[in-house]
Amino acid sequence: MSKHKLFPWHKLDKGQAFFVPALDVAPLREEGLKAAVTHRVLDARSVVCIMQGRLGVLFYRATPELARRLGS
């Protein structure tokens, strides 16, 4: 599967998210955030979580309010 389909940063607006299921989450998280930079998405965030019983990484774009609270 292409990285463009796996990490659809180009389709996301601030405050939106997508989930990628995986067992080995550390390399996926790193790869996803690097892909965000290639799309010039500098407000990208990620969190390892379980959604609908599946382990994976939730990638999201921070809203301006969240970015201020996080200090970035």
Steps between C-alpha positions, in 0.01 A plus 500: 500500500634844415591743775263749342206269579637385837558858623241731339641823643411686181128448573501608865391834637591621847317298764454192280660159553557156352587164658752248367487154664834331569672267743839671483391856576836675560629488139151573365473808719839628384423433133162670525642816653777512239234469229320798654810714459528405132142630459600818690269414786689640796221466757486120475464300820465130577393279785515123540155367584250220460198568279225243454727236655794568268840635609638778286587867468254788484648783294338843520549865421495723805258790514650840585346480850656158566838613367497797740411276796777255409749785463594435136 
